[in-house]
Amino acid sequence: MANLRHCRPQESVTLLDDVSNSLCHIADAAELVRNVHPDEAYVAHASSAVQEIAGYMSEVNLDASVYQCMKDAEAEASRDSEGLSLEARTVLHHMRVSMEHEGIHLAQAEKQACIEMLDAEQQLAFDIVQRQEQARQRISSGTDGAWIPVSALGNLSLDQWRLKERSGRHGREVHVPRDTFLADRILKVVPCGEARRQMHEAQQSRDSAAEEMMVQLLAVRQQLAKIRGYPSWAHYAQREALFQSPDKVKHFLEATWEQLRPGFLAELRVLADEKEALGQGSILEPWDVPFLLHRCKEKRQEADQISTYLTYGSLMAGVELVLSRLLGLAFVQEDPDPGEVWHPSVQKFALRDAERTIGILYLDPFPRPGKKVQSAQFTLQGSKMLADGQLQVPKTCLVYALPPGSQCLSTSFAVTFMHEIGHAVHSLLSETHFQHLSGTRGTIDFVEFPSHLFEHFVLDPDCLATYASHSTTGARLPQNLRDAHCHRPFGHFEAVQQLTYALVDQAFYSFHPSPEKDLQTHLHSMLGSFEQGLDGPSNASLLELLGLSTATARFDHLVHYGGSYYCYLFNRALSAHVWQQSFRPDPFNRETGERLHSLLRGGSVVQTLDVIRDLCPGDPAFDAHEVPLDAMMA
Ligand SMILES: [Zn+2]
């Protein structure tokens, strides 16, 4: 790094990316190991490696000479616009701005304050998530909850929960803590409306300690946003995103709600009819919703029948087809070298273009004690041009907890499987010169597009029928099940759920905490139109019905996504549109495949809607907030 001062801009970017590449090799592998390795000693060493690298990175991020070299290189490159490729300029700019976000360019006192805020932000985020996780598992001894008669709980297993007991008016009662998995389970499966009402109300009562932590986190993030030159954290979250401003996100969410509303109300009426059929009246209460939804989904026999076509083997046949027919690549299983993988069940695949290996995929499909993630993608090596003129081959790992053998998967499990495959393929097909913005190393609303597009390889019935076969007979998906698979059950409801989460996220990050202002008052004023009656089979507002009216304290997505949660609903709409325009008529068309390949080849260097819209030649242009919604509604 000492040589950096004497470098030309191209050499500077290359050198910085080389260093970052070496560090990522260790940190990325360690991150995977600490999440999946069966040996505790490996996990412990991996955790300390992750911390050591993170510590070193934060030192480098505060190195004034590195920063000065970046600025000089950027200035020199702007004088000589021919000299540096678009990617090199983008990477250089991105690296410099990232350093400024850590406070490198500030005067000493401000820089110190910035460092303290960054530490506080990390600590608060960790504490909040930890607290919620412990509440769910009931490791902590929170006292808020509801006394529920044991007779109402049917055959729900209570053994592992060590609940407090008392004898009450209705016989033996147990105290169920409000934020546990058990509480959620009760809301889903217990027929007794009164027990569910009590559980729901306990969950909705305000948790002032948790709320206080969320407000502290918000205050720190708002200060950081201000230091970084943005009016609010919501604006900061949009700095490289497709919408560019929180106003446009708001526009998108409001327009989408208007479109979703009729279908959503129709689905609520289905739930209300179910309630009436049970002899419990026909007005939906918030504590009825999870129960009736679960019940209606369980009653759909087609869901079970479709599931018999969704095995791990079936889905892998689909992946093979996507890679070979659509993308023209070979997908070959290889024997891992001794010590290369962390468990015998891990499979290794090479992705080949003619004779050239262009990517390596590790698949760790099945559950195992000690595995800390359910479905996730880990990048192990990004694409990069090496000094010898060879491309560094991207390596990525997918981790799941699929039922082993030829057991059947639910549709939602299968969709998640293909979603993660989409992330992996984006990573593996990347051919960037620098690893800094390779594959999925981009802004969340852009990188969630390929994964959402891939979901349609499962969601589209005709496409699914080309590869899915019955778990025992091997038969293809019959027409009646294809017809049933056309409609996503309670699809509007799911979309509205994503929408309300996004609304709360946006409203939350537009609040600037101060002693005179109350978060809940702010949220009520921002979300006012969603708190009015629904004009449907319920007297509750949308937010009440979905259990979100006081939910800021329970909603850990606010911590993780910080103003970007809308990206799921947005990509649901965008991917449905692109699928309908370009993939639906012929999902494995080679020309379409070439266009997709060229999008993915670019990694995350050019993160614009235009490069996505190139998948639909001749399609009229639109801005992110005006994404066509028809395909998602269908
Ligand atoms: Zn994703």
Residues whose N, C-alpha, C, O or C-beta is under 5 A from the ligand:
A	BS01	ZN	S451
